[in-house]
């Protein structure tokens, strides 16, 4: 579970921006909404290439998509 949207985990433009309410602590968010500036803002916390390279899978979801 992540707290700033899946778009924050990677700079990949194929990952859609979260449409739910975003907290003030989420980098790149304005007026409690995700913006393109938020894309990849938490990528250093989620080493996706290393996770996949080691043969693991990752399922991530934004907490606001479950409890908004």
N, CA, C, O and CB atoms as a CASP TS submission, in Angstrom:
PFRMAT TS
TARGET T0000
AUTHOR 0000-0000-0000
METHOD Language model
MODEL 1
PARENT N/A
ATOM      1  N   UNK     1       0.857  -1.170   0.000  1.00  0.00           N
ATOM      2  CA  UNK     1       0.000   0.000   0.000  1.00  0.00           C
ATOM      3  C   UNK     1       0.898   1.226   0.000  1.00  0.00           C
ATOM      4  O   UNK     1       1.843   1.321   0.783  1.00  0.00           O
ATOM      5  CB  UNK     1      -0.972   0.002   1.225  1.00  0.00           C
ATOM      6  N   UNK     2       0.590   2.163  -0.887  1.00  0.00           N
ATOM      7  CA  UNK     2       1.326   3.415  -0.889  1.00  0.00           C
ATOM      8  C   UNK     2       0.362   4.554  -0.588  1.00  0.00           C
ATOM      9  O   UNK     2      -0.855   4.390  -0.682  1.00  0.00           O
ATOM     10  CB  UNK     2       2.043   3.639  -2.246  1.00  0.00           C
ATOM     11  N   UNK     3       0.902   5.692  -0.231  1.00  0.00           N
ATOM     12  CA  UNK     3       0.061   6.786   0.249  1.00  0.00           C
ATOM     13  C   UNK     3       0.045   7.999  -0.669  1.00  0.00           C
ATOM     14  O   UNK     3      -0.577   9.009  -0.337  1.00  0.00           O
ATOM     15  CB  UNK     3       0.516   7.205   1.602  1.00  0.00           C
ATOM     16  N   UNK     4       0.715   7.924  -1.818  1.00  0.00           N
ATOM     17  CA  UNK     4       0.725   9.063  -2.748  1.00  0.00           C
ATOM     18  C   UNK     4       0.418   8.641  -4.175  1.00  0.00           C
ATOM     19  O   UNK     4       0.697   9.397  -5.106  1.00  0.00           O
ATOM     20  CB  UNK     4       2.073   9.764  -2.706  1.00  0.00           C
ATOM     21  N   UNK     5      -0.142   7.472  -4.374  1.00  0.00           N
ATOM     22  CA  UNK     5      -0.540   7.019  -5.703  1.00  0.00           C
ATOM     23  C   UNK     5       0.528   6.215  -6.405  1.00  0.00           C
ATOM     24  O   UNK     5       1.720   6.446  -6.206  1.00  0.00           O
ATOM     25  CB  UNK     5      -0.907   8.187  -6.548  1.00  0.00           C
ATOM     26  N   UNK     6       0.102   5.266  -7.231  1.00  0.00           N
ATOM     27  CA  UNK     6       1.053   4.419  -7.964  1.00  0.00           C
ATOM     28  C   UNK     6       1.903   5.219  -8.938  1.00  0.00           C
ATOM     29  O   UNK     6       3.021   4.812  -9.254  1.00  0.00           O
ATOM     30  CB  UNK     6       0.310   3.329  -8.716  1.00  0.00           C
ATOM     31  N   UNK     7       1.401   6.340  -9.417  1.00  0.00           N
ATOM     32  CA  UNK     7       2.176   7.192 -10.325  1.00  0.00           C
ATOM     33  C   UNK     7       3.437   7.730  -9.639  1.00  0.00           C
ATOM     34  O   UNK     7       4.400   8.091 -10.316  1.00  0.00           O
ATOM     35  CB  UNK     7       1.310   8.363 -10.828  1.00  0.00           C
ATOM     36  N   UNK     8       3.439   7.784  -8.318  1.00  0.00           N
ATOM     37  CA  UNK     8       4.612   8.276  -7.574  1.00  0.00           C
ATOM     38  C   UNK     8       5.724   7.224  -7.505  1.00  0.00           C
ATOM     39  O   UNK     8       6.868   7.550  -7.191  1.00  0.00           O
ATOM     40  CB  UNK     8       4.202   8.688  -6.152  1.00  0.00           C
ATOM     41  N   UNK     9       5.390   5.977  -7.795  1.00  0.00           N
ATOM     42  CA  UNK     9       6.377   4.898  -7.704  1.00  0.00           C
ATOM     43  C   UNK     9       7.285   4.826  -8.923  1.00  0.00           C
ATOM     44  O   UNK     9       8.377   4.262  -8.850  1.00  0.00           O
ATOM     45  CB  UNK     9       5.676   3.576  -7.523  1.00  0.00           C
ATOM     46  N   UNK    10       6.844   5.390 -10.038  1.00  0.00           N
ATOM     47  CA  UNK    10       7.590   5.301 -11.286  1.00  0.00           C
ATOM     48  C   UNK    10       7.321   6.532 -12.151  1.00  0.00           C
ATOM     49  O   UNK    10       6.269   7.163 -12.048  1.00  0.00           O
ATOM     50  CB  UNK    10       7.219   4.015 -12.047  1.00  0.00           C
ATOM     51  N   UNK    11       8.269   6.854 -12.987  1.00  0.00           N
ATOM     52  CA  UNK    11       8.090   7.972 -13.920  1.00  0.00           C
ATOM     53  C   UNK    11       7.389   7.517 -15.203  1.00  0.00           C
ATOM     54  O   UNK    11       7.172   8.328 -16.103  1.00  0.00           O
ATOM     55  CB  UNK    11       9.451   8.605 -14.261  1.00  0.00           C
ATOM     56  N   UNK    12       7.039   6.255 -15.298  1.00  0.00           N
ATOM     57  CA  UNK    12       6.410   5.699 -16.493  1.00  0.00           C
ATOM     58  C   UNK    12       5.057   6.381 -16.753  1.00  0.00           C
ATOM     59  O   UNK    12       4.158   6.293 -15.918  1.00  0.00           O
ATOM     60  CB  UNK    12       6.224   4.168 -16.344  1.00  0.00           C
ATOM     61  N   UNK    13       4.906   7.051 -17.889  1.00  0.00           N
ATOM     62  CA  UNK    13       3.646   7.762 -18.163  1.00  0.00           C
ATOM     63  C   UNK    13       2.455   6.840 -18.396  1.00  0.00           C
ATOM     64  O   UNK    13       1.319   7.311 -18.457  1.00  0.00           O
ATOM     65  CB  UNK    13       3.818   8.646 -19.363  1.00  0.00           C
ATOM     66  N   UNK    14       2.691   5.534 -18.528  1.00  0.00           N
ATOM     67  CA  UNK    14       1.574   4.593 -18.707  1.00  0.00           C
ATOM     68  C   UNK    14       0.825   4.344 -17.405  1.00  0.00           C
ATOM     69  O   UNK    14      -0.298   3.841 -17.419  1.00  0.00           O
ATOM     70  CB  UNK    14       2.085   3.267 -19.265  1.00  0.00           C
ATOM     71  N   UNK    15       1.445   4.697 -16.274  1.00  0.00           N
ATOM     72  CA  UNK    15       0.773   4.552 -14.980  1.00  0.00           C
ATOM     73  C   UNK    15      -0.089   5.801 -14.784  1.00  0.00           C
ATOM     74  O   UNK    15       0.441   6.910 -14.713  1.00  0.00           O
ATOM     75  CB  UNK    15       1.815   4.367 -13.790  1.00  0.00           C
ATOM     76  N   UNK    16      -1.395   5.636 -14.696  1.00  0.00           N
ATOM     77  CA  UNK    16      -2.265   6.810 -14.592  1.00  0.00           C
ATOM     78  C   UNK    16      -2.109   7.544 -13.261  1.00  0.00           C
ATOM     79  O   UNK    16      -1.809   6.944 -12.229  1.00  0.00           O
ATOM     80  CB  UNK    16      -3.710   6.395 -14.773  1.00  0.00           C
ATOM     81  N   UNK    17      -2.317   8.839 -13.315  1.00  0.00           N
ATOM     82  CA  UNK    17      -2.329   9.637 -12.091  1.00  0.00           C
ATOM     83  C   UNK    17      -3.533   9.232 -11.255  1.00  0.00           C
ATOM     84  O   UNK    17      -4.604   8.946 -11.790  1.00  0.00           O
ATOM     85  CB  UNK    17      -2.361  11.162 -12.410  1.00  0.00           C
ATOM     86  N   UNK    18      -3.349   9.211  -9.950  1.00  0.00           N
ATOM     87  CA  UNK    18      -4.470   8.907  -9.053  1.00  0.00           C
ATOM     88  C   UNK    18      -5.518  10.006  -9.190  1.00  0.00           C
ATOM     89  O   UNK    18      -5.180  11.181  -9.333  1.00  0.00           O
ATOM     90  CB  UNK    18      -3.989   8.777  -7.566  1.00  0.00           C
ATOM     91  N   UNK    19      -6.761   9.630  -9.145  1.00  0.00           N
ATOM     92  CA  UNK    19      -7.860  10.600  -9.256  1.00  0.00           C
ATOM     93  C   UNK    19      -8.468  10.917  -7.907  1.00  0.00           C
ATOM     94  O   UNK    19      -9.289  11.826  -7.792  1.00  0.00           O
ATOM     95  CB  UNK    19      -8.940  10.076 -10.190  1.00  0.00           C
ATOM     96  N   UNK    20      -8.072  10.175  -6.881  1.00  0.00           N
ATOM     97  CA  UNK    20      -8.608  10.372  -5.537  1.00  0.00           C
ATOM     98  C   UNK    20      -7.918  11.549  -4.852  1.00  0.00           C
ATOM     99  O   UNK    20      -6.937  12.090  -5.364  1.00  0.00           O
ATOM    100  CB  UNK    20      -8.441   9.093  -4.696  1.00  0.00           C
ATOM    101  N   UNK    21      -8.434  11.934  -3.706  1.00  0.00           N
ATOM    102  CA  UNK    21      -7.863  12.992  -2.880  1.00  0.00           C
ATOM    103  C   UNK    21      -6.440  12.624  -2.503  1.00  0.00           C
ATOM    104  O   UNK    21      -6.164  11.474  -2.161  1.00  0.00           O
ATOM    105  CB  UNK    21      -8.717  13.232  -1.616  1.00  0.00           C
ATOM    106  N   UNK    22      -5.532  13.593  -2.563  1.00  0.00           N
ATOM    107  CA  UNK    22      -4.130  13.388  -2.205  1.00  0.00           C
ATOM    108  C   UNK    22      -3.791  14.269  -1.011  1.00  0.00           C
ATOM    109  O   UNK    22      -4.236  15.414  -0.927  1.00  0.00           O
ATOM    110  CB  UNK    22      -3.190  13.700  -3.409  1.00  0.00           C
ATOM    111  N   UNK    23      -3.004  13.731  -0.091  1.00  0.00           N
ATOM    112  CA  UNK    23      -2.582  14.482   1.081  1.00  0.00           C
ATOM    113  C   UNK    23      -1.566  15.561   0.742  1.00  0.00           C
ATOM    114  O   UNK    23      -0.925  15.507  -0.308  1.00  0.00           O
ATOM    115  CB  UNK    23      -2.006  13.547   2.109  1.00  0.00           C
ATOM    116  N   UNK    24      -1.420  16.529   1.616  1.00  0.00           N
ATOM    117  CA  UNK    24      -0.491  17.638   1.408  1.00  0.00           C
ATOM    118  C   UNK    24       0.962  17.181   1.408  1.00  0.00           C
ATOM    119  O   UNK    24       1.824  17.861   0.853  1.00  0.00           O
ATOM    120  CB  UNK    24      -0.693  18.691   2.475  1.00  0.00           C
ATOM    121  N   UNK    25       1.240  16.042   2.023  1.00  0.00           N
ATOM    122  CA  UNK    25       2.625  15.554   2.116  1.00  0.00           C
ATOM    123  C   UNK    25       3.104  14.883   0.831  1.00  0.00           C
ATOM    124  O   UNK    25       4.276  14.518   0.734  1.00  0.00           O
ATOM    125  CB  UNK    25       2.750  14.578   3.269  1.00  0.00           C
ATOM    126  N   UNK    26       2.234  14.714  -0.144  1.00  0.00           N
ATOM    127  CA  UNK    26       2.611  14.057  -1.397  1.00  0.00           C
ATOM    128  C   UNK    26       3.254  15.071  -2.345  1.00  0.00           C
ATOM    129  O   UNK    26       2.618  16.038  -2.764  1.00  0.00           O
ATOM    130  CB  UNK    26       1.374  13.398  -2.064  1.00  0.00           C
ATOM    131  N   UNK    27       4.510  14.835  -2.671  1.00  0.00           N
ATOM    132  CA  UNK    27       5.247  15.736  -3.554  1.00  0.00           C
ATOM    133  C   UNK    27       4.583  15.813  -4.920  1.00  0.00           C
ATOM    134  O   UNK    27       4.128  14.802  -5.454  1.00  0.00           O
ATOM    135  CB  UNK    27       6.701  15.277  -3.698  1.00  0.00           C
ATOM    136  N   UNK    28       4.529  17.008  -5.481  1.00  0.00           N
ATOM    137  CA  UNK    28       3.978  17.188  -6.812  1.00  0.00           C
ATOM    138  C   UNK    28       2.467  17.249  -6.876  1.00  0.00           C
ATOM    139  O   UNK    28       1.895  17.286  -7.965  1.00  0.00           O
ATOM    140  CB  UNK    28       4.441  16.104  -7.673  1.00  0.00           C
ATOM    141  N   UNK    29       1.817  17.262  -5.734  1.00  0.00           N
ATOM    142  CA  UNK    29       0.362  17.353  -5.711  1.00  0.00           C
ATOM    143  C   UNK    29      -0.046  18.791  -5.412  1.00  0.00           C
ATOM    144  O   UNK    29       0.598  19.482  -4.623  1.00  0.00           O
ATOM    145  CB  UNK    29      -0.240  16.379  -4.662  1.00  0.00           C
ATOM    146  N   UNK    30      -1.116  19.226  -6.049  1.00  0.00           N
ATOM    147  CA  UNK    30      -1.598  20.593  -5.889  1.00  0.00           C
ATOM    148  C   UNK    30      -3.097  20.552  -5.643  1.00  0.00           C
ATOM    149  O   UNK    30      -3.827  19.840  -6.333  1.00  0.00           O
ATOM    150  CB  UNK    30      -1.261  21.462  -7.138  1.00  0.00           C
ATOM    151  N   UNK    31      -3.549  21.311  -4.665  1.00  0.00           N
ATOM    152  CA  UNK    31      -4.978  21.342  -4.322  1.00  0.00           C
ATOM    153  C   UNK    31      -5.524  19.940  -4.086  1.00  0.00           C
ATOM    154  O   UNK    31      -6.624  19.607  -4.526  1.00  0.00           O
ATOM    155  CB  UNK    31      -5.779  22.030  -5.431  1.00  0.00           C
ATOM    156  N   UNK    32      -4.744  19.124  -3.387  1.00  0.00           N
ATOM    157  CA  UNK    32      -5.104  17.748  -3.052  1.00  0.00           C
ATOM    158  C   UNK    32      -5.381  16.883  -4.266  1.00  0.00           C
ATOM    159  O   UNK    32      -6.194  15.960  -4.205  1.00  0.00           O
ATOM    160  CB  UNK    32      -6.301  17.743  -2.165  1.00  0.00           C
ATOM    161  N   UNK    33      -4.705  17.178  -5.372  1.00  0.00           N
ATOM    162  CA  UNK    33      -4.833  16.388  -6.599  1.00  0.00           C
ATOM    163  C   UNK    33      -3.450  16.089  -7.165  1.00  0.00           C
ATOM    164  O   UNK    33      -2.543  16.916  -7.074  1.00  0.00           O
ATOM    165  CB  UNK    33      -5.700  17.133  -7.650  1.00  0.00           C
ATOM    166  N   UNK    34      -3.295  14.915  -7.743  1.00  0.00           N
ATOM    167  CA  UNK    34      -2.028  14.533  -8.362  1.00  0.00           C
ATOM    168  C   UNK    34      -1.808  15.329  -9.641  1.00  0.00           C
ATOM    169  O   UNK    34      -2.755  15.611 -10.375  1.00  0.00           O
ATOM    170  CB  UNK    34      -1.997  13.021  -8.658  1.00  0.00           C
ATOM    171  N   UNK    35      -0.560  15.688  -9.902  1.00  0.00           N
ATOM    172  CA  UNK    35      -0.183  16.367 -11.140  1.00  0.00           C
ATOM    173  C   UNK    35       0.973  15.591 -11.765  1.00  0.00           C
ATOM    174  O   UNK    35       1.524  14.683 -11.142  1.00  0.00           O
ATOM    175  CB  UNK    35       0.212  17.869 -10.877  1.00  0.00           C
ATOM    176  N   UNK    36       1.332  15.938 -12.967  1.00  0.00           N
ATOM    177  CA  UNK    36       2.464  15.285 -13.638  1.00  0.00           C
ATOM    178  C   UNK    36       3.748  15.444 -12.836  1.00  0.00           C
ATOM    179  O   UNK    36       4.633  14.593 -12.918  1.00  0.00           O
ATOM    180  CB  UNK    36       2.656  15.860 -15.046  1.00  0.00           C
ATOM    181  N   UNK    37       3.864  16.513 -12.066  1.00  0.00           N
ATOM    182  CA  UNK    37       5.060  16.733 -11.246  1.00  0.00           C
ATOM    183  C   UNK    37       5.216  15.667 -10.159  1.00  0.00           C
ATOM    184  O   UNK    37       6.314  15.474  -9.638  1.00  0.00           O
ATOM    185  CB  UNK    37       5.007  18.118 -10.604  1.00  0.00           C
ATOM    186  N   UNK    38       4.139  14.982  -9.818  1.00  0.00           N
ATOM    187  CA  UNK    38       4.177  13.944  -8.793  1.00  0.00           C
ATOM    188  C   UNK    38       4.711  12.616  -9.323  1.00  0.00           C
ATOM    189  O   UNK    38       5.103  11.741  -8.550  1.00  0.00           O
ATOM    190  CB  UNK    38       2.795  13.740  -8.218  1.00  0.00           C
ATOM    191  N   UNK    39       4.724  12.477 -10.640  1.00  0.00           N
ATOM    192  CA  UNK    39       5.128  11.218 -11.266  1.00  0.00           C
ATOM    193  C   UNK    39       6.570  10.873 -10.888  1.00  0.00           C
ATOM    194  O   UNK    39       7.487  11.659 -11.129  1.00  0.00           O
ATOM    195  CB  UNK    39       4.980  11.305 -12.802  1.00  0.00           C
ATOM    196  N   UNK    40       6.763   9.695 -10.297  1.00  0.00           N
ATOM    197  CA  UNK    40       8.095   9.221  -9.920  1.00  0.00           C
ATOM    198  C   UNK    40       8.667   9.853  -8.667  1.00  0.00           C
ATOM    199  O   UNK    40       9.837   9.634  -8.353  1.00  0.00           O
ATOM    200  CB  UNK    40       9.027   9.458 -11.033  1.00  0.00           C
ATOM    201  N   UNK    41       7.880  10.627  -7.946  1.00  0.00           N
ATOM    202  CA  UNK    41       8.398  11.351  -6.775  1.00  0.00           C
ATOM    203  C   UNK    41       8.841  10.435  -5.640  1.00  0.00           C
ATOM    204  O   UNK    41       9.612  10.868  -4.783  1.00  0.00           O
ATOM    205  CB  UNK    41       7.348  12.296  -6.260  1.00  0.00           C
ATOM    206  N   UNK    42       8.389   9.203  -5.604  1.00  0.00           N
ATOM    207  CA  UNK    42       8.802   8.257  -4.563  1.00  0.00           C
ATOM    208  C   UNK    42       9.559   7.063  -5.144  1.00  0.00           C
ATOM    209  O   UNK    42       9.675   6.023  -4.494  1.00  0.00           O
ATOM    210  CB  UNK    42       7.584   7.766  -3.788  1.00  0.00           C
ATOM    211  N   UNK    43      10.069   7.210  -6.353  1.00  0.00           N
ATOM    212  CA  UNK    43      10.739   6.098  -7.037  1.00  0.00           C
ATOM    213  C   UNK    43      11.951   5.582  -6.258  1.00  0.00           C
ATOM    214  O   UNK    43      12.246   4.388  -6.321  1.00  0.00           O
ATOM    215  CB  UNK    43      11.176   6.532  -8.431  1.00  0.00           C
ATOM    216  N   UNK    44      12.649   6.433  -5.538  1.00  0.00           N
ATOM    217  CA  UNK    44      13.819   5.963  -4.785  1.00  0.00           C
ATOM    218  C   UNK    44      13.415   5.068  -3.619  1.00  0.00           C
ATOM    219  O   UNK    44      14.226   4.276  -3.138  1.00  0.00           O
ATOM    220  CB  UNK    44      14.628   7.153  -4.267  1.00  0.00           C
ATOM    221  N   UNK    45      12.180   5.183  -3.163  1.00  0.00           N
ATOM    222  CA  UNK    45      11.689   4.342  -2.066  1.00  0.00           C
ATOM    223  C   UNK    45      11.180   2.984  -2.550  1.00  0.00           C
ATOM    224  O   UNK    45      11.009   2.058  -1.756  1.00  0.00           O
ATOM    225  CB  UNK    45      10.580   5.062  -1.320  1.00  0.00           C
ATOM    226  N   UNK    46      10.941   2.874  -3.850  1.00  0.00           N
ATOM    227  CA  UNK    46      10.389   1.658  -4.438  1.00  0.00           C
ATOM    228  C   UNK    46      11.301   1.221  -5.591  1.00  0.00           C
ATOM    229  O   UNK    46      11.047   1.602  -6.733  1.00  0.00           O
ATOM    230  CB  UNK    46       8.916   1.887  -4.936  1.00  0.00           C
ATOM    231  N   UNK    47      12.341   0.445  -5.333  1.00  0.00           N
ATOM    232  CA  UNK    47      13.290   0.036  -6.387  1.00  0.00           C
ATOM    233  C   UNK    47      12.685  -1.024  -7.317  1.00  0.00           C
ATOM    234  O   UNK    47      13.030  -2.202  -7.237  1.00  0.00           O
ATOM    235  CB  UNK    47      14.586  -0.509  -5.753  1.00  0.00           C
ATOM    236  N   UNK    48      11.782  -0.588  -8.196  1.00  0.00           N
ATOM    237  CA  UNK    48      11.031  -1.516  -9.037  1.00  0.00           C
ATOM    238  C   UNK    48      11.929  -2.388  -9.911  1.00  0.00           C
ATOM    239  O   UNK    48      11.699  -3.592 -10.022  1.00  0.00           O
ATOM    240  CB  UNK    48      10.073  -0.750  -9.910  1.00  0.00           C
ATOM    241  N   UNK    49      12.946  -1.797 -10.532  1.00  0.00           N
ATOM    242  CA  UNK    49      13.836  -2.578 -11.404  1.00  0.00           C
ATOM    243  C   UNK    49      14.562  -3.661 -10.614  1.00  0.00           C
ATOM    244  O   UNK    49      14.730  -4.775 -11.108  1.00  0.00           O
ATOM    245  CB  UNK    49      14.858  -1.656 -12.096  1.00  0.00           C
ATOM    246  N   UNK    50      14.989  -3.354  -9.411  1.00  0.00           N
ATOM    247  CA  UNK    50      15.673  -4.347  -8.578  1.00  0.00           C
ATOM    248  C   UNK    50      14.713  -5.449  -8.141  1.00  0.00           C
ATOM    249  O   UNK    50      15.073  -6.626  -8.152  1.00  0.00           O
ATOM    250  CB  UNK    50      16.299  -3.675  -7.346  1.00  0.00           C
ATOM    251  N   UNK    51      13.505  -5.077  -7.759  1.00  0.00           N
ATOM    252  CA  UNK    51      12.500  -6.064  -7.344  1.00  0.00           C
ATOM    253  C   UNK    51      12.238  -7.053  -8.476  1.00  0.00           C
ATOM    254  O   UNK    51      12.255  -8.266  -8.266  1.00  0.00           O
ATOM    255  CB  UNK    51      11.180  -5.364  -6.926  1.00  0.00           C
ATOM    256  N   UNK    52      11.997  -6.528  -9.673  1.00  0.00           N
ATOM    257  CA  UNK    52      11.722  -7.380 -10.831  1.00  0.00           C
ATOM    258  C   UNK    52      12.968  -8.157 -11.235  1.00  0.00           C
ATOM    259  O   UNK    52      12.886  -9.336 -11.580  1.00  0.00           O
ATOM    260  CB  UNK    52      11.217  -6.538 -12.014  1.00  0.00           C
ATOM    261  N   UNK    53      14.121  -7.497 -11.191  1.00  0.00           N
ATOM    262  CA  UNK    53      15.380  -8.151 -11.553  1.00  0.00           C
ATOM    263  C   UNK    53      15.712  -9.348 -10.676  1.00  0.00           C
ATOM    264  O   UNK    53      16.398 -10.273 -11.113  1.00  0.00           O
ATOM    265  CB  UNK    53      16.502  -7.162 -11.480  1.00  0.00           C
ATOM    266  N   UNK    54      15.234  -9.333  -9.458  1.00  0.00           N
ATOM    267  CA  UNK    54      15.463 -10.461  -8.550  1.00  0.00           C
ATOM    268  C   UNK    54      14.396 -11.538  -8.682  1.00  0.00           C
ATOM    269  O   UNK    54      14.413 -12.533  -7.957  1.00  0.00           O
ATOM    270  CB  UNK    54      15.512  -9.972  -7.117  1.00  0.00           C
ATOM    271  N   UNK    55      13.467 -11.334  -9.612  1.00  0.00           N
ATOM    272  CA  UNK    55      12.460 -12.352  -9.869  1.00  0.00           C
ATOM    273  C   UNK    55      11.189 -12.220  -9.052  1.00  0.00           C
ATOM    274  O   UNK    55      10.360 -13.131  -9.044  1.00  0.00           O
ATOM    275  CB  UNK    55      13.039 -13.671  -9.627  1.00  0.00           C
ATOM    276  N   UNK    56      11.026 -11.105  -8.370  1.00  0.00           N
ATOM    277  CA  UNK    56       9.819 -10.893  -7.576  1.00  0.00           C
ATOM    278  C   UNK    56       8.793 -10.115  -8.384  1.00  0.00           C
ATOM    279  O   UNK    56       9.116  -9.500  -9.400  1.00  0.00           O
ATOM    280  CB  UNK    56      10.147 -10.150  -6.268  1.00  0.00           C
ATOM    281  N   UNK    57       7.577 -10.153  -7.924  1.00  0.00           N
ATOM    282  CA  UNK    57       6.508  -9.327  -8.481  1.00  0.00           C
ATOM    283  C   UNK    57       6.110  -8.327  -7.403  1.00  0.00           C
ATOM    284  O   UNK    57       6.384  -8.532  -6.220  1.00  0.00           O
ATOM    285  CB  UNK    57       5.272 -10.200  -8.949  1.00  0.00           C
ATOM    286  N   UNK    58       5.476  -7.268  -7.812  1.00  0.00           N
ATOM    287  CA  UNK    58       5.027  -6.267  -6.859  1.00  0.00           C
ATOM    288  C   UNK    58       3.600  -5.867  -7.212  1.00  0.00           C
ATOM    289  O   UNK    58       3.303  -5.541  -8.361  1.00  0.00           O
ATOM    290  CB  UNK    58       5.971  -5.032  -6.855  1.00  0.00           C
ATOM    291  N   UNK    59       2.747  -5.892  -6.244  1.00  0.00           N
ATOM    292  CA  UNK    59       1.390  -5.367  -6.408  1.00  0.00           C
ATOM    293  C   UNK    59       1.274  -4.179  -5.466  1.00  0.00           C
ATOM    294  O   UNK    59       1.469  -4.311  -4.258  1.00  0.00           O
ATOM    295  CB  UNK    59       0.281  -6.467  -6.106  1.00  0.00           C
ATOM    296  N   UNK    60       0.961  -3.037  -6.018  1.00  0.00           N
ATOM    297  CA  UNK    60       0.847  -1.826  -5.213  1.00  0.00           C
ATOM    298  C   UNK    60      -0.520  -1.204  -5.443  1.00  0.00           C
ATOM    299  O   UNK    60      -1.090  -1.309  -6.529  1.00  0.00           O
ATOM    300  CB  UNK    60       1.976  -0.818  -5.554  1.00  0.00           C
ATOM    301  N   UNK    61      -1.040  -0.552  -4.405  1.00  0.00           N
ATOM    302  CA  UNK    61      -2.291   0.174  -4.562  1.00  0.00           C
ATOM    303  C   UNK    61      -2.247   1.411  -3.681  1.00  0.00           C
ATOM    304  O   UNK    61      -1.602   1.426  -2.633  1.00  0.00           O
ATOM    305  CB  UNK    61      -3.512  -0.721  -4.207  1.00  0.00           C
ATOM    306  N   UNK    62      -2.934   2.430  -4.118  1.00  0.00           N
ATOM    307  CA  UNK    62      -3.008   3.692  -3.397  1.00  0.00           C
ATOM    308  C   UNK    62      -4.106   3.610  -2.344  1.00  0.00           C
ATOM    309  O   UNK    62      -5.235   3.224  -2.646  1.00  0.00           O
ATOM    310  CB  UNK    62      -3.265   4.869  -4.368  1.00  0.00           C
ATOM    311  N   UNK    63      -3.777   3.969  -1.125  1.00  0.00           N
ATOM    312  CA  UNK    63      -4.744   3.866  -0.029  1.00  0.00           C
ATOM    313  C   UNK    63      -6.012   4.668  -0.309  1.00  0.00           C
ATOM    314  O   UNK    63      -7.096   4.263   0.112  1.00  0.00           O
ATOM    315  CB  UNK    63      -4.113   4.342   1.273  1.00  0.00           C
ATOM    316  N   UNK    64      -5.902   5.786  -1.004  1.00  0.00           N
ATOM    317  CA  UNK    64      -7.061   6.611  -1.329  1.00  0.00           C
ATOM    318  C   UNK    64      -8.009   5.949  -2.317  1.00  0.00           C
ATOM    319  O   UNK    64      -9.175   6.333  -2.400  1.00  0.00           O
ATOM    320  CB  UNK    64      -6.607   7.925  -1.884  1.00  0.00           C
ATOM    321  N   UNK    65      -7.535   4.968  -3.061  1.00  0.00           N
ATOM    322  CA  UNK    65      -8.418   4.237  -3.970  1.00  0.00           C
ATOM    323  C   UNK    65      -9.283   3.227  -3.227  1.00  0.00           C
ATOM    324  O   UNK    65     -10.294   2.758  -3.749  1.00  0.00           O
ATOM    325  CB  UNK    65      -7.602   3.528  -5.039  1.00  0.00           C
ATOM    326  N   UNK    66      -8.881   2.901  -2.015  1.00  0.00           N
ATOM    327  CA  UNK    66      -9.627   1.940  -1.211  1.00  0.00           C
ATOM    328  C   UNK    66     -10.502   2.657  -0.198  1.00  0.00           C
ATOM    329  O   UNK    66     -11.645   2.266   0.041  1.00  0.00           O
ATOM    330  CB  UNK    66      -8.674   0.978  -0.500  1.00  0.00           C
ATOM    331  N   UNK    67      -9.950   3.715   0.398  1.00  0.00           N
ATOM    332  CA  UNK    67     -10.656   4.450   1.446  1.00  0.00           C
ATOM    333  C   UNK    67     -10.590   5.934   1.113  1.00  0.00           C
ATOM    334  O   UNK    67      -9.656   6.625   1.520  1.00  0.00           O
ATOM    335  CB  UNK    67     -10.044   4.162   2.860  1.00  0.00           C
ATOM    336  N   UNK    68     -11.561   6.412   0.388  1.00  0.00           N
ATOM    337  CA  UNK    68     -11.530   7.829   0.009  1.00  0.00           C
ATOM    338  C   UNK    68     -12.609   8.630   0.684  1.00  0.00           C
ATOM    339  O   UNK    68     -12.710   9.838   0.465  1.00  0.00           O
ATOM    340  CB  UNK    68     -11.663   7.974  -1.477  1.00  0.00           C
TER
END
